[in-house]
């Protein structure tokens, strides 16, 4: 449910830094992690990098100006726009696969978001909270990446999630709220935001229990997000930019270097 494709808007009143913890279980091995997220208006810094964490080098972090995400690698003193593929590479892929038009690898439809109930949620880090329970249902259509024949047929996955969110009205930041509520699918995020528009504050805890059905196969999962600490200290503007002297590289070159470094018996160039 976590994800890193986000639309950031509405400046925050003051700088805010959260230390967060996440846990995920099913269907694969259980995972856990910690992250530090700072915001100043629409600008964001996340450590370690999210979204490309499986291939990003150790120590890498992300910064955003509210529109573009950039991954910064202190180890090589380089940075790159996340997911930005050059026009030349896009044309090569389309010619190789025989696509006439670009095709998104995933599409989502059948979105239904329901607000089930709300009650007092107790205190988290000293802040009173409201506990809101929601149901999310939607379909994920995974298009075959290497299929050039038309029409292509997607693999359909039916999603059913029950989310519990603890909102703290005394902690407000629109940019952080969008990050915490993100599902990874913009259309689903938009409907969830509308459904919860009347609930004030930032979610300090989110527990999402999901069931995914694809054909006869059913997977169940649980994802937990919690805020461990809140810091209201001013964040230097330079923290939201790649450091001076760092070299910009292409996204595809950065990914190629990381995969090469992780291949057995090989080192990155």
C-alpha positions as MATLAB code, in Angstrom:
seq = 'XXXXXXXXXXXXXXXXXXXXXXXXXXXXXXXXXXXXXXXXXXXXXXXXXXXXXXXXXXXXXXXXXXXXXXXXXXXXXXXXXXXXXXXXXXXXXXXXXXXXXXXXXXXXXXXXXXXXXXXXXXXXXXXXXXXXXXXXXXXXXXXXXXXXXXXXXXXXXXXXXXXXXXXXXXXXXXXXXXXXXXXXXXXXXXXXXXXXXXXXXXXXXXXXXXXXXXXXXXXXXXXXXXXXXXXXXXXXXXXXXXXXXXXXXXXXXXXXXXXXXXXXXXXXX';
ca = [
       0.000    0.000    0.000;
       2.954    2.121    0.416;
       3.964    3.636   -2.427;
       5.914    6.460   -4.048;
       3.755    8.008   -7.111;
       2.330   11.315   -5.168;
       0.583   14.604   -5.991;
       1.704   17.262   -3.476;
      -0.183   20.506   -2.922;
      -1.178   23.168   -0.363;
       1.781   24.618    1.562;
       2.167   23.636    5.194;
       2.110   26.252    7.952;
       5.538   25.276    9.316;
       8.336   22.769    8.878;
       7.661   19.313   10.271;
       9.756   16.144   10.542;
       8.350   12.707   11.342;
      10.165    9.531   12.326;
       8.049    6.612   11.166;
       7.992    2.821   11.393;
       6.356    0.386    8.979;
       5.622   -3.343    9.122;
       4.235   -5.564    6.387;
       3.165   -9.217    6.427;
       2.027  -11.502    3.580;
       2.086  -12.940    1.064;
       5.903  -12.809    0.942;
       8.401  -12.535    3.809;
       7.509  -10.054    6.549;
       9.300   -6.717    6.279;
       9.857   -3.716    8.535;
      11.599   -0.395    8.265;
      12.082    3.077    9.657;
      12.028    6.364    7.788;
      12.561   10.053    8.506;
      10.329   12.423    6.529;
      10.750   16.215    6.545;
       8.449   18.733    4.869;
       8.498   22.476    4.315;
       5.488   23.607    2.310;
       5.449   21.339   -0.747;
       9.094   20.322   -0.411;
       9.829   16.842    0.960;
      12.898   14.871    2.047;
      12.683   11.129    2.812;
      15.459    9.003    4.297;
      16.072    6.293    3.208;
      14.703    6.456   -0.318;
      11.185    5.077   -0.785;
       9.775    3.464   -3.913;
      13.117    2.427   -5.357;
      14.488    1.159   -2.039;
      14.926   -2.323   -3.481;
      17.467   -1.049   -5.995;
      18.625    2.294   -4.570;
      22.077    2.220   -2.952;
      22.453    2.157    0.810;
      22.354    5.684    2.238;
      20.372    7.156   -0.668;
      17.542    9.564    0.093;
      14.831   11.391   -1.858;
      13.905   15.048   -2.195;
      10.949   16.642   -3.960;
       9.925   20.174   -4.888;
       6.269   19.134   -4.914;
       6.363   17.963   -8.512;
       9.497   15.928   -9.252;
      11.159   13.305   -7.071;
      14.962   13.128   -7.104;
      17.076   10.295   -5.634;
      20.379   11.450   -4.106;
      23.277    8.988   -3.643;
      25.984   10.343   -1.302;
      28.122    7.256   -2.023;
      28.734    8.241   -5.654;
      27.910   11.963   -5.256;
      25.248   11.642   -7.942;
      21.496   12.226   -8.260;
      18.744   11.375  -10.754;
      15.081   12.053  -11.404;
      13.133    9.071  -10.138;
      11.524    7.085  -12.942;
      12.588    9.624  -15.581;
      13.441    7.698  -18.759;
      14.976    9.522  -21.713;
      12.987    9.952  -24.946;
      15.612    7.892  -26.788;
      15.151    4.955  -24.410;
      11.348    5.172  -24.609;
      11.475    5.070  -28.418;
      13.816    2.065  -28.327;
      11.503    0.125  -25.987;
       8.427    0.916  -28.079;
      10.192   -0.182  -31.287;
      11.517   -3.354  -29.631;
       8.107   -4.408  -28.312;
       6.162   -3.254  -31.351;
       3.928   -0.882  -29.414;
       2.165    1.809  -31.430;
       1.388    3.834  -28.313;
       2.820    3.815  -24.769;
       0.884    1.502  -22.459;
       0.846    1.913  -18.653;
       1.927   -1.292  -16.886;
      -0.914   -0.918  -14.361;
      -4.381    0.596  -14.569;
      -7.017    0.786  -11.839;
     -10.807    0.844  -12.125;
     -13.939   -0.067  -10.181;
     -12.875    2.149   -7.264;
     -15.214    2.272   -4.263;
     -14.219    4.003   -1.005;
     -16.564    3.850    1.997;
     -16.229    5.527    5.370;
     -17.594    2.959    7.800;
     -17.401    4.499   11.271;
     -15.533    6.928   13.497;
     -14.794    7.098   17.223;
     -12.313    8.401   19.786;
      -8.908    6.834   19.152;
      -7.048    7.640   22.370;
      -3.737    9.484   22.534;
      -0.684    8.917   20.334;
       2.500   10.784   21.299;
       0.327   12.889   23.592;
      -2.075   13.951   20.826;
      -5.806   13.082   21.006;
      -6.922   11.141   17.923;
     -10.038   10.136   16.018;
     -10.121    6.554   14.742;
     -11.715    6.275   11.285;
     -12.437    2.939    9.619;
     -12.688    2.770    5.797;
     -13.276    0.140    3.128;
     -11.440    0.362   -0.214;
     -12.323   -1.792   -3.207;
     -10.786   -1.582   -6.679;
      -9.388   -3.645   -9.550;
      -5.757   -3.626  -10.672;
      -5.188   -4.460  -14.330;
      -1.584   -5.585  -14.880;
      -0.755   -5.363  -18.571;
       1.867   -7.747  -19.987;
       5.027   -5.685  -20.457;
       6.543   -7.827  -23.215;
       3.377   -8.613  -25.177;
       3.348   -6.850  -28.540;
       0.252   -8.599  -29.932;
      -2.984   -6.627  -29.940;
      -5.258   -6.689  -28.160;
      -3.271   -7.471  -25.012;
      -5.155   -8.993  -22.075;
      -4.351   -7.779  -18.546;
      -4.163   -9.875  -15.403;
      -6.958   -8.622  -13.151;
      -6.552   -8.470   -9.388;
      -9.573   -7.688   -7.190;
      -8.551   -5.635   -4.138;
     -10.492   -5.376   -0.867;
      -8.924   -3.424    2.000;
     -10.094   -2.373    5.453;
      -8.102    0.614    6.731;
      -8.037    2.007   10.264;
      -6.588    5.510   10.571;
      -5.834    7.479   13.734;
      -6.085   11.214   12.897;
      -4.566   13.821   15.245;
      -6.377   17.184   14.749;
      -3.567   18.984   16.601;
      -1.009   17.926   13.966;
      -1.829   19.337   10.554;
       0.203   19.301    7.339;
      -1.417   18.769    3.953;
       1.723   17.466    2.256;
       2.382   14.841    4.941;
      -1.297   13.894    4.996;
      -1.171   13.097    1.272;
       1.954   11.002    1.782;
       0.442    8.966    4.628;
      -2.856    8.389    2.808;
      -1.212    7.403   -0.493;
      -2.162    3.991   -1.891;
       0.149    4.141   -4.920;
      -2.769    4.706   -7.323;
      -3.694    8.383   -7.977;
      -7.381    7.732   -8.752;
      -7.786    5.727   -5.543;
      -5.913    8.414   -3.579;
      -8.279   11.074   -4.941;
     -11.402    9.205   -3.861;
      -9.937    8.392   -0.439;
      -9.039   12.078    0.064;
     -12.595   13.136   -0.792;
     -14.088   10.541    1.551;
     -11.912   11.738    4.451;
     -12.026   15.461    3.651;
     -14.068   16.320    6.751;
     -11.618   14.592    9.109;
      -9.025   17.044   10.417;
      -5.377   16.357   11.138;
      -2.581   14.008   10.229;
      -2.872   10.205   10.556;
      -0.326    9.127   13.168;
      -1.141    5.443   12.676;
      -2.571    3.433    9.790;
      -3.367   -0.272    9.759;
      -4.429   -1.703    6.404;
      -5.678   -5.276    6.114;
      -6.104   -6.387    2.533;
      -7.280   -9.291    0.431;
      -6.236   -9.671   -3.197;
      -7.923  -12.137   -5.548;
      -6.601  -13.010   -9.003;
      -8.472  -15.922  -10.543;
      -8.512  -18.713   -7.960;
      -5.552  -17.278   -6.040;
      -6.181  -15.223   -2.883;
      -3.545  -13.327   -0.907;
      -3.980  -11.606    2.445;
      -1.733   -8.887    3.816;
      -1.379   -6.482    6.724;
       0.495   -3.180    6.535;
       1.143   -1.004    9.588;
       2.373    2.603    9.563;
       3.125    4.481   12.795;
       4.645    7.844   13.678;
       7.247    7.427   16.441;
       8.366   11.047   16.834;
       7.387   14.560   15.722;
       9.920   17.397   15.387;
       8.816   20.954   14.567;
      12.318   22.421   14.160;
      13.049   24.486   11.037;
      14.569   22.416    8.217;
      17.368   24.160    6.204;
      16.285   24.785    2.567;
      19.470   23.041    1.367;
      18.173   19.751    2.836;
      15.577   19.646    0.053;
      18.095   19.880   -2.800;
      20.967   17.707   -4.077;
      24.194   18.981   -2.462;
      26.418   21.319   -4.452;
      29.002   19.445   -6.509;
      26.856   16.342   -7.031;
      26.588   15.137  -10.639;
      23.261   14.446  -12.329;
      23.017   11.051  -14.096;
      20.287    9.378  -16.141;
      17.753    7.248  -14.284;
      18.380    4.224  -16.512;
      22.165    4.489  -15.967;
      21.699    4.679  -12.206;
      19.452    1.592  -12.230;
      21.882   -0.288  -14.487;
      24.722    0.460  -12.063;
      22.717   -0.762   -9.075;
      21.653   -4.030  -10.719;
      25.226   -4.652  -11.852;
      26.527   -4.061   -8.343;
      24.118   -6.657   -6.938;
      24.827   -9.315   -9.537;
      26.940  -12.217   -8.128;
      30.649  -11.770   -8.870;
      30.198   -8.336  -10.450;
      30.878   -4.792   -9.427;
      29.264   -1.652  -10.693;
      31.199    0.486  -13.174;
];
